[in-house]
Amino acid sequence: MKKEKIILFLGILFTLLAIFGAFGIFYLIYQNTKDTNNFTLDENSTTNKDTSSNELEEEIKDENTPSYNENEEKIVTLYLFRGDGCHICENAIAFLKTISDDYSYLEIKAYEIWNNEENFALLEEVSKRLETKVSRNVPLMIIGSDYIKRGFTDGMAKIIKEGIKQAYENEQYEDIIKEVLSSNDLNVSEEIIY
């Protein structure tokens, strides 16, 4: 009788652990999906599928490449907040390098925030201006003041390119990070990607 109670107790315990484990997995999947489709800064990070250059090449050559007047001097800056050793960030940088020649008006700047407190302070100041929360989850891309995206997956290539195009075509384009840098005494370490 005592042995049966122990077996019953262990069975119930393992069943409960399996149920909680399943809920945990579903929650993580939900959060990951929510982040991939979310255009605001939040506390959740996004995982990444390895990006193949062939898939990126196909997306790069789509119809969404903006038309622009080569005589104009308007510059659109894409800012990438990244972390040292973050392979998702490395994939994002590799993608951004592949599209940099498609936009003569685009400049890409990166700020490492895991080890550089001044760079993270910049992100905190930008978040105050955008009235959002930040964390050290990377990569995080900002174009102007309208486009905010965390993470990087294969499916984001079109979204990023559309954000670049919209910023260029927006007559009210505002470079919020440039404004924050000019109004604060931050000693940031900036990397020019392109």
Rosetta constraint file for C-alpha pairs under 8 A:
AtomPair CA 1 CA 5 HARMONIC 6.47 0.50
AtomPair CA 2 CA 6 HARMONIC 6.42 0.50
AtomPair CA 3 CA 7 HARMONIC 6.27 0.50
AtomPair CA 4 CA 8 HARMONIC 6.04 0.50
AtomPair CA 5 CA 9 HARMONIC 5.96 0.50
AtomPair CA 6 CA 10 HARMONIC 6.11 0.50
AtomPair CA 7 CA 11 HARMONIC 6.07 0.50
AtomPair CA 8 CA 12 HARMONIC 6.22 0.50
AtomPair CA 9 CA 13 HARMONIC 6.12 0.50
AtomPair CA 10 CA 14 HARMONIC 6.09 0.50
AtomPair CA 11 CA 15 HARMONIC 6.11 0.50
AtomPair CA 12 CA 16 HARMONIC 6.19 0.50
AtomPair CA 13 CA 17 HARMONIC 6.25 0.50
AtomPair CA 14 CA 18 HARMONIC 6.12 0.50
AtomPair CA 15 CA 19 HARMONIC 6.23 0.50
AtomPair CA 16 CA 20 HARMONIC 6.16 0.50
AtomPair CA 17 CA 21 HARMONIC 5.97 0.50
AtomPair CA 18 CA 22 HARMONIC 6.10 0.50
AtomPair CA 19 CA 23 HARMONIC 6.25 0.50
AtomPair CA 20 CA 24 HARMONIC 6.11 0.50
AtomPair CA 21 CA 25 HARMONIC 6.25 0.50
AtomPair CA 22 CA 26 HARMONIC 6.20 0.50
AtomPair CA 23 CA 27 HARMONIC 6.01 0.50
AtomPair CA 24 CA 28 HARMONIC 6.24 0.50
AtomPair CA 25 CA 29 HARMONIC 6.23 0.50
AtomPair CA 26 CA 30 HARMONIC 6.07 0.50
AtomPair CA 27 CA 31 HARMONIC 6.13 0.50
AtomPair CA 28 CA 32 HARMONIC 6.04 0.50
AtomPair CA 29 CA 33 HARMONIC 6.14 0.50
AtomPair CA 30 CA 34 HARMONIC 6.02 0.50
AtomPair CA 31 CA 35 HARMONIC 6.14 0.50
AtomPair CA 31 CA 44 HARMONIC 7.03 0.50
AtomPair CA 32 CA 36 HARMONIC 6.31 0.50
AtomPair CA 32 CA 44 HARMONIC 7.71 0.50
AtomPair CA 32 CA 45 HARMONIC 7.09 0.50
AtomPair CA 32 CA 46 HARMONIC 5.36 0.50
AtomPair CA 32 CA 47 HARMONIC 6.77 0.50
AtomPair CA 33 CA 37 HARMONIC 6.53 0.50
AtomPair CA 34 CA 38 HARMONIC 5.97 0.50
AtomPair CA 35 CA 39 HARMONIC 7.97 0.50
AtomPair CA 35 CA 44 HARMONIC 6.73 0.50
AtomPair CA 35 CA 45 HARMONIC 6.92 0.50
AtomPair CA 35 CA 46 HARMONIC 6.01 0.50
AtomPair CA 35 CA 150 HARMONIC 7.22 0.50
AtomPair CA 35 CA 151 HARMONIC 7.87 0.50
AtomPair CA 36 CA 46 HARMONIC 6.57 0.50
AtomPair CA 36 CA 150 HARMONIC 7.56 0.50
AtomPair CA 36 CA 151 HARMONIC 7.16 0.50
AtomPair CA 36 CA 153 HARMONIC 7.95 0.50
AtomPair CA 38 CA 149 HARMONIC 7.25 0.50
AtomPair CA 39 CA 147 HARMONIC 7.01 0.50
AtomPair CA 39 CA 148 HARMONIC 5.40 0.50
AtomPair CA 39 CA 149 HARMONIC 5.38 0.50
AtomPair CA 39 CA 150 HARMONIC 7.79 0.50
AtomPair CA 40 CA 132 HARMONIC 7.43 0.50
AtomPair CA 40 CA 148 HARMONIC 5.76 0.50
AtomPair CA 40 CA 149 HARMONIC 6.67 0.50
AtomPair CA 41 CA 132 HARMONIC 6.02 0.50
AtomPair CA 41 CA 133 HARMONIC 6.04 0.50
AtomPair CA 41 CA 134 HARMONIC 6.07 0.50
AtomPair CA 41 CA 148 HARMONIC 6.81 0.50
AtomPair CA 41 CA 149 HARMONIC 7.19 0.50
AtomPair CA 41 CA 150 HARMONIC 7.00 0.50
AtomPair CA 42 CA 132 HARMONIC 7.35 0.50
AtomPair CA 42 CA 133 HARMONIC 5.70 0.50
AtomPair CA 42 CA 134 HARMONIC 5.98 0.50
AtomPair CA 42 CA 135 HARMONIC 7.33 0.50
AtomPair CA 43 CA 133 HARMONIC 7.10 0.50
AtomPair CA 43 CA 134 HARMONIC 6.33 0.50
AtomPair CA 43 CA 135 HARMONIC 5.70 0.50
AtomPair CA 43 CA 137 HARMONIC 7.35 0.50
AtomPair CA 44 CA 137 HARMONIC 7.15 0.50
AtomPair CA 45 CA 137 HARMONIC 5.43 0.50
AtomPair CA 45 CA 138 HARMONIC 7.10 0.50
AtomPair CA 45 CA 150 HARMONIC 7.23 0.50
AtomPair CA 45 CA 151 HARMONIC 6.79 0.50
AtomPair CA 46 CA 150 HARMONIC 7.01 0.50
AtomPair CA 46 CA 151 HARMONIC 5.04 0.50
AtomPair CA 46 CA 152 HARMONIC 7.40 0.50
AtomPair CA 47 CA 88 HARMONIC 7.71 0.50
AtomPair CA 47 CA 151 HARMONIC 6.94 0.50
AtomPair CA 47 CA 152 HARMONIC 7.69 0.50
AtomPair CA 47 CA 153 HARMONIC 7.80 0.50
AtomPair CA 48 CA 88 HARMONIC 6.12 0.50
AtomPair CA 48 CA 151 HARMONIC 7.28 0.50
AtomPair CA 48 CA 152 HARMONIC 6.08 0.50
AtomPair CA 48 CA 153 HARMONIC 5.21 0.50
AtomPair CA 49 CA 153 HARMONIC 5.88 0.50
AtomPair CA 49 CA 154 HARMONIC 6.95 0.50
AtomPair CA 50 CA 91 HARMONIC 7.65 0.50
AtomPair CA 50 CA 153 HARMONIC 7.74 0.50
AtomPair CA 50 CA 154 HARMONIC 7.84 0.50
AtomPair CA 51 CA 55 HARMONIC 7.23 0.50
AtomPair CA 51 CA 56 HARMONIC 7.27 0.50
AtomPair CA 51 CA 91 HARMONIC 6.87 0.50
AtomPair CA 51 CA 153 HARMONIC 7.17 0.50
AtomPair CA 51 CA 154 HARMONIC 5.79 0.50
AtomPair CA 52 CA 56 HARMONIC 6.55 0.50
AtomPair CA 53 CA 57 HARMONIC 5.94 0.50
AtomPair CA 54 CA 58 HARMONIC 6.33 0.50
AtomPair CA 55 CA 59 HARMONIC 6.50 0.50
AtomPair CA 55 CA 154 HARMONIC 7.48 0.50
AtomPair CA 56 CA 60 HARMONIC 6.03 0.50
AtomPair CA 56 CA 95 HARMONIC 7.14 0.50
AtomPair CA 56 CA 154 HARMONIC 7.10 0.50
AtomPair CA 56 CA 157 HARMONIC 7.20 0.50
AtomPair CA 57 CA 61 HARMONIC 6.47 0.50
AtomPair CA 57 CA 98 HARMONIC 7.98 0.50
AtomPair CA 58 CA 62 HARMONIC 6.98 0.50
AtomPair CA 59 CA 157 HARMONIC 6.65 0.50
AtomPair CA 59 CA 158 HARMONIC 6.66 0.50
AtomPair CA 60 CA 99 HARMONIC 6.67 0.50
AtomPair CA 60 CA 157 HARMONIC 7.45 0.50
AtomPair CA 60 CA 158 HARMONIC 7.75 0.50
AtomPair CA 61 CA 65 HARMONIC 7.60 0.50
AtomPair CA 64 CA 158 HARMONIC 7.74 0.50
AtomPair CA 64 CA 161 HARMONIC 7.24 0.50
AtomPair CA 64 CA 162 HARMONIC 6.69 0.50
AtomPair CA 64 CA 165 HARMONIC 7.91 0.50
AtomPair CA 65 CA 102 HARMONIC 7.41 0.50
AtomPair CA 65 CA 161 HARMONIC 7.28 0.50
AtomPair CA 65 CA 162 HARMONIC 7.98 0.50
AtomPair CA 65 CA 165 HARMONIC 7.21 0.50
AtomPair CA 66 CA 165 HARMONIC 5.40 0.50
AtomPair CA 70 CA 104 HARMONIC 7.66 0.50
AtomPair CA 73 CA 105 HARMONIC 7.29 0.50
AtomPair CA 74 CA 105 HARMONIC 6.32 0.50
AtomPair CA 74 CA 168 HARMONIC 7.52 0.50
AtomPair CA 75 CA 105 HARMONIC 4.79 0.50
AtomPair CA 75 CA 106 HARMONIC 5.87 0.50
AtomPair CA 75 CA 107 HARMONIC 7.02 0.50
AtomPair CA 75 CA 168 HARMONIC 7.69 0.50
AtomPair CA 76 CA 105 HARMONIC 6.00 0.50
AtomPair CA 76 CA 106 HARMONIC 4.98 0.50
AtomPair CA 76 CA 107 HARMONIC 6.30 0.50
AtomPair CA 76 CA 143 HARMONIC 7.44 0.50
AtomPair CA 76 CA 144 HARMONIC 7.42 0.50
AtomPair CA 76 CA 164 HARMONIC 7.26 0.50
AtomPair CA 76 CA 167 HARMONIC 6.74 0.50
AtomPair CA 76 CA 168 HARMONIC 6.16 0.50
AtomPair CA 76 CA 175 HARMONIC 7.89 0.50
AtomPair CA 77 CA 106 HARMONIC 5.75 0.50
AtomPair CA 77 CA 107 HARMONIC 4.77 0.50
AtomPair CA 77 CA 108 HARMONIC 5.64 0.50
AtomPair CA 77 CA 109 HARMONIC 7.18 0.50
AtomPair CA 77 CA 143 HARMONIC 6.19 0.50
AtomPair CA 77 CA 144 HARMONIC 7.09 0.50
AtomPair CA 77 CA 175 HARMONIC 7.44 0.50
AtomPair CA 78 CA 106 HARMONIC 7.29 0.50
AtomPair CA 78 CA 107 HARMONIC 6.33 0.50
AtomPair CA 78 CA 108 HARMONIC 4.85 0.50
AtomPair CA 78 CA 109 HARMONIC 6.39 0.50
AtomPair CA 78 CA 141 HARMONIC 6.75 0.50
AtomPair CA 78 CA 142 HARMONIC 5.86 0.50
AtomPair CA 78 CA 143 HARMONIC 4.77 0.50
AtomPair CA 78 CA 144 HARMONIC 7.53 0.50
AtomPair CA 78 CA 164 HARMONIC 7.64 0.50
AtomPair CA 79 CA 108 HARMONIC 5.98 0.50
AtomPair CA 79 CA 109 HARMONIC 5.02 0.50
AtomPair CA 79 CA 110 HARMONIC 5.71 0.50
AtomPair CA 79 CA 111 HARMONIC 7.69 0.50
AtomPair CA 79 CA 141 HARMONIC 5.51 0.50
AtomPair CA 79 CA 142 HARMONIC 5.14 0.50
AtomPair CA 79 CA 143 HARMONIC 6.34 0.50
AtomPair CA 80 CA 108 HARMONIC 7.48 0.50
AtomPair CA 80 CA 109 HARMONIC 6.19 0.50
AtomPair CA 80 CA 110 HARMONIC 4.52 0.50
AtomPair CA 80 CA 111 HARMONIC 6.27 0.50
AtomPair CA 80 CA 139 HARMONIC 6.63 0.50
AtomPair CA 80 CA 140 HARMONIC 5.63 0.50
AtomPair CA 80 CA 141 HARMONIC 4.59 0.50
AtomPair CA 80 CA 142 HARMONIC 6.66 0.50
AtomPair CA 81 CA 110 HARMONIC 5.68 0.50
AtomPair CA 81 CA 111 HARMONIC 4.85 0.50
AtomPair CA 81 CA 112 HARMONIC 5.93 0.50
AtomPair CA 81 CA 113 HARMONIC 6.48 0.50
AtomPair CA 81 CA 123 HARMONIC 7.91 0.50
AtomPair CA 81 CA 138 HARMONIC 6.45 0.50
AtomPair CA 81 CA 139 HARMONIC 5.64 0.50
AtomPair CA 81 CA 140 HARMONIC 5.05 0.50
AtomPair CA 81 CA 141 HARMONIC 6.40 0.50
AtomPair CA 82 CA 86 HARMONIC 7.35 0.50
AtomPair CA 82 CA 89 HARMONIC 5.80 0.50
AtomPair CA 82 CA 110 HARMONIC 6.85 0.50
AtomPair CA 82 CA 111 HARMONIC 6.04 0.50
AtomPair CA 82 CA 112 HARMONIC 4.84 0.50
AtomPair CA 82 CA 113 HARMONIC 6.09 0.50
AtomPair CA 82 CA 114 HARMONIC 7.54 0.50
AtomPair CA 82 CA 138 HARMONIC 5.29 0.50
AtomPair CA 82 CA 139 HARMONIC 4.82 0.50
AtomPair CA 82 CA 140 HARMONIC 6.74 0.50
AtomPair CA 83 CA 89 HARMONIC 6.96 0.50
AtomPair CA 83 CA 112 HARMONIC 5.15 0.50
AtomPair CA 83 CA 113 HARMONIC 5.76 0.50
AtomPair CA 83 CA 114 HARMONIC 5.11 0.50
AtomPair CA 83 CA 115 HARMONIC 7.57 0.50
AtomPair CA 83 CA 138 HARMONIC 6.40 0.50
AtomPair CA 83 CA 139 HARMONIC 7.24 0.50
AtomPair CA 84 CA 112 HARMONIC 6.64 0.50
AtomPair CA 84 CA 114 HARMONIC 6.80 0.50
AtomPair CA 84 CA 115 HARMONIC 7.58 0.50
AtomPair CA 86 CA 90 HARMONIC 6.49 0.50
AtomPair CA 86 CA 138 HARMONIC 7.75 0.50
AtomPair CA 87 CA 91 HARMONIC 6.25 0.50
AtomPair CA 88 CA 92 HARMONIC 6.25 0.50
AtomPair CA 88 CA 138 HARMONIC 7.91 0.50
AtomPair CA 88 CA 139 HARMONIC 6.87 0.50
AtomPair CA 88 CA 151 HARMONIC 7.22 0.50
AtomPair CA 88 CA 152 HARMONIC 6.40 0.50
AtomPair CA 89 CA 93 HARMONIC 6.17 0.50
AtomPair CA 89 CA 138 HARMONIC 6.86 0.50
AtomPair CA 89 CA 139 HARMONIC 5.17 0.50
AtomPair CA 89 CA 151 HARMONIC 7.89 0.50
AtomPair CA 89 CA 152 HARMONIC 7.52 0.50
AtomPair CA 90 CA 94 HARMONIC 6.15 0.50
AtomPair CA 91 CA 95 HARMONIC 6.21 0.50
AtomPair CA 91 CA 152 HARMONIC 7.57 0.50
AtomPair CA 92 CA 96 HARMONIC 6.14 0.50
AtomPair CA 92 CA 139 HARMONIC 7.52 0.50
AtomPair CA 92 CA 152 HARMONIC 6.02 0.50
AtomPair CA 93 CA 97 HARMONIC 6.15 0.50
AtomPair CA 93 CA 193 HARMONIC 7.65 0.50
AtomPair CA 94 CA 98 HARMONIC 6.51 0.50
AtomPair CA 95 CA 99 HARMONIC 6.69 0.50
AtomPair CA 95 CA 157 HARMONIC 7.92 0.50
AtomPair CA 96 CA 100 HARMONIC 6.04 0.50
AtomPair CA 96 CA 108 HARMONIC 7.85 0.50
AtomPair CA 97 CA 101 HARMONIC 7.83 0.50
AtomPair CA 97 CA 193 HARMONIC 7.21 0.50
AtomPair CA 97 CA 194 HARMONIC 7.10 0.50
AtomPair CA 99 CA 103 HARMONIC 7.23 0.50
AtomPair CA 100 CA 104 HARMONIC 7.63 0.50
AtomPair CA 100 CA 106 HARMONIC 6.80 0.50
AtomPair CA 100 CA 107 HARMONIC 7.67 0.50
AtomPair CA 100 CA 108 HARMONIC 7.98 0.50
AtomPair CA 100 CA 194 HARMONIC 6.57 0.50
AtomPair CA 105 CA 168 HARMONIC 7.96 0.50
AtomPair CA 106 CA 164 HARMONIC 7.82 0.50
AtomPair CA 106 CA 194 HARMONIC 7.88 0.50
AtomPair CA 107 CA 192 HARMONIC 7.84 0.50
AtomPair CA 107 CA 193 HARMONIC 7.61 0.50
AtomPair CA 107 CA 194 HARMONIC 5.43 0.50
AtomPair CA 108 CA 192 HARMONIC 6.13 0.50
AtomPair CA 108 CA 193 HARMONIC 5.19 0.50
AtomPair CA 108 CA 194 HARMONIC 5.08 0.50
AtomPair CA 109 CA 190 HARMONIC 6.59 0.50
AtomPair CA 109 CA 191 HARMONIC 5.53 0.50
AtomPair CA 109 CA 192 HARMONIC 4.64 0.50
AtomPair CA 109 CA 193 HARMONIC 5.53 0.50
AtomPair CA 109 CA 194 HARMONIC 7.17 0.50
AtomPair CA 110 CA 190 HARMONIC 5.95 0.50
AtomPair CA 110 CA 191 HARMONIC 4.98 0.50
AtomPair CA 110 CA 192 HARMONIC 6.42 0.50
AtomPair CA 110 CA 193 HARMONIC 6.78 0.50
AtomPair CA 111 CA 119 HARMONIC 5.96 0.50
AtomPair CA 111 CA 188 HARMONIC 7.81 0.50
AtomPair CA 111 CA 189 HARMONIC 6.53 0.50
AtomPair CA 111 CA 190 HARMONIC 5.43 0.50
AtomPair CA 111 CA 191 HARMONIC 6.38 0.50
AtomPair CA 112 CA 116 HARMONIC 6.20 0.50
AtomPair CA 112 CA 119 HARMONIC 6.46 0.50
AtomPair CA 112 CA 120 HARMONIC 7.84 0.50
AtomPair CA 112 CA 189 HARMONIC 7.71 0.50
AtomPair CA 113 CA 117 HARMONIC 6.55 0.50
AtomPair CA 113 CA 118 HARMONIC 7.95 0.50
AtomPair CA 113 CA 119 HARMONIC 5.35 0.50
AtomPair CA 113 CA 120 HARMONIC 4.81 0.50
AtomPair CA 113 CA 136 HARMONIC 6.82 0.50
AtomPair CA 114 CA 120 HARMONIC 7.53 0.50
AtomPair CA 114 CA 136 HARMONIC 6.52 0.50
AtomPair CA 116 CA 120 HARMONIC 6.45 0.50
AtomPair CA 116 CA 189 HARMONIC 7.87 0.50
AtomPair CA 117 CA 121 HARMONIC 6.02 0.50
AtomPair CA 118 CA 122 HARMONIC 6.34 0.50
AtomPair CA 118 CA 186 HARMONIC 6.28 0.50
AtomPair CA 118 CA 187 HARMONIC 6.06 0.50
AtomPair CA 118 CA 188 HARMONIC 5.31 0.50
AtomPair CA 118 CA 189 HARMONIC 7.73 0.50
AtomPair CA 119 CA 123 HARMONIC 6.56 0.50
AtomPair CA 119 CA 187 HARMONIC 7.89 0.50
AtomPair CA 119 CA 188 HARMONIC 5.14 0.50
AtomPair CA 119 CA 189 HARMONIC 6.61 0.50
AtomPair CA 120 CA 124 HARMONIC 6.25 0.50
AtomPair CA 120 CA 136 HARMONIC 7.83 0.50
AtomPair CA 121 CA 125 HARMONIC 6.20 0.50
AtomPair CA 121 CA 186 HARMONIC 7.75 0.50
AtomPair CA 122 CA 126 HARMONIC 6.20 0.50
AtomPair CA 122 CA 177 HARMONIC 8.00 0.50
AtomPair CA 122 CA 180 HARMONIC 7.55 0.50
AtomPair CA 122 CA 181 HARMONIC 7.51 0.50
AtomPair CA 122 CA 186 HARMONIC 7.08 0.50
AtomPair CA 122 CA 188 HARMONIC 7.48 0.50
AtomPair CA 123 CA 127 HARMONIC 6.09 0.50
AtomPair CA 123 CA 134 HARMONIC 7.51 0.50
AtomPair CA 124 CA 128 HARMONIC 6.38 0.50
AtomPair CA 124 CA 134 HARMONIC 6.67 0.50
AtomPair CA 125 CA 129 HARMONIC 6.53 0.50
AtomPair CA 125 CA 180 HARMONIC 6.94 0.50
AtomPair CA 126 CA 130 HARMONIC 6.23 0.50
AtomPair CA 126 CA 176 HARMONIC 7.10 0.50
AtomPair CA 126 CA 177 HARMONIC 6.35 0.50
AtomPair CA 126 CA 180 HARMONIC 6.59 0.50
AtomPair CA 127 CA 131 HARMONIC 5.72 0.50
AtomPair CA 127 CA 132 HARMONIC 5.10 0.50
AtomPair CA 127 CA 133 HARMONIC 6.15 0.50
AtomPair CA 127 CA 134 HARMONIC 6.45 0.50
AtomPair CA 128 CA 132 HARMONIC 6.35 0.50
AtomPair CA 128 CA 133 HARMONIC 7.83 0.50
AtomPair CA 129 CA 176 HARMONIC 7.93 0.50
AtomPair CA 130 CA 145 HARMONIC 7.40 0.50
AtomPair CA 137 CA 150 HARMONIC 7.75 0.50
AtomPair CA 138 CA 150 HARMONIC 6.44 0.50
AtomPair CA 138 CA 151 HARMONIC 6.08 0.50
AtomPair CA 139 CA 150 HARMONIC 5.74 0.50
AtomPair CA 139 CA 151 HARMONIC 4.99 0.50
AtomPair CA 139 CA 152 HARMONIC 6.93 0.50
AtomPair CA 140 CA 148 HARMONIC 7.36 0.50
AtomPair CA 140 CA 149 HARMONIC 5.69 0.50
AtomPair CA 140 CA 150 HARMONIC 4.23 0.50
AtomPair CA 140 CA 151 HARMONIC 6.06 0.50
AtomPair CA 141 CA 147 HARMONIC 7.85 0.50
AtomPair CA 141 CA 148 HARMONIC 5.83 0.50
AtomPair CA 141 CA 149 HARMONIC 5.19 0.50
AtomPair CA 141 CA 150 HARMONIC 6.26 0.50
AtomPair CA 142 CA 146 HARMONIC 7.91 0.50
AtomPair CA 142 CA 147 HARMONIC 5.59 0.50
AtomPair CA 142 CA 148 HARMONIC 4.75 0.50
AtomPair CA 142 CA 149 HARMONIC 6.61 0.50
AtomPair CA 143 CA 147 HARMONIC 5.18 0.50
AtomPair CA 143 CA 148 HARMONIC 6.81 0.50
AtomPair CA 143 CA 163 HARMONIC 7.04 0.50
AtomPair CA 143 CA 164 HARMONIC 6.96 0.50
AtomPair CA 143 CA 167 HARMONIC 7.04 0.50
AtomPair CA 143 CA 175 HARMONIC 7.36 0.50
AtomPair CA 144 CA 167 HARMONIC 6.64 0.50
AtomPair CA 144 CA 173 HARMONIC 6.27 0.50
AtomPair CA 144 CA 174 HARMONIC 5.20 0.50
AtomPair CA 144 CA 175 HARMONIC 4.28 0.50
AtomPair CA 144 CA 176 HARMONIC 5.77 0.50
AtomPair CA 144 CA 177 HARMONIC 7.56 0.50
AtomPair CA 145 CA 173 HARMONIC 7.76 0.50
AtomPair CA 145 CA 174 HARMONIC 6.05 0.50
AtomPair CA 145 CA 175 HARMONIC 6.23 0.50
AtomPair CA 145 CA 176 HARMONIC 5.42 0.50
AtomPair CA 147 CA 163 HARMONIC 6.30 0.50
AtomPair CA 152 CA 156 HARMONIC 6.35 0.50
AtomPair CA 153 CA 157 HARMONIC 7.68 0.50
AtomPair CA 155 CA 159 HARMONIC 7.74 0.50
AtomPair CA 156 CA 160 HARMONIC 6.12 0.50
AtomPair CA 157 CA 161 HARMONIC 6.22 0.50
AtomPair CA 158 CA 162 HARMONIC 5.99 0.50
AtomPair CA 159 CA 163 HARMONIC 6.14 0.50
AtomPair CA 160 CA 164 HARMONIC 6.31 0.50
AtomPair CA 161 CA 165 HARMONIC 6.22 0.50
AtomPair CA 162 CA 166 HARMONIC 6.03 0.50
AtomPair CA 163 CA 167 HARMONIC 6.11 0.50
AtomPair CA 164 CA 168 HARMONIC 6.28 0.50
AtomPair CA 165 CA 169 HARMONIC 6.23 0.50
AtomPair CA 166 CA 170 HARMONIC 5.89 0.50
AtomPair CA 167 CA 173 HARMONIC 5.97 0.50
AtomPair CA 168 CA 173 HARMONIC 7.32 0.50
AtomPair CA 175 CA 179 HARMONIC 6.43 0.50
AtomPair CA 176 CA 180 HARMONIC 6.19 0.50
AtomPair CA 177 CA 181 HARMONIC 6.09 0.50
AtomPair CA 178 CA 182 HARMONIC 6.20 0.50
AtomPair CA 179 CA 183 HARMONIC 6.22 0.50
AtomPair CA 180 CA 184 HARMONIC 6.04 0.50
AtomPair CA 181 CA 185 HARMONIC 7.30 0.50
AtomPair CA 181 CA 186 HARMONIC 6.81 0.50
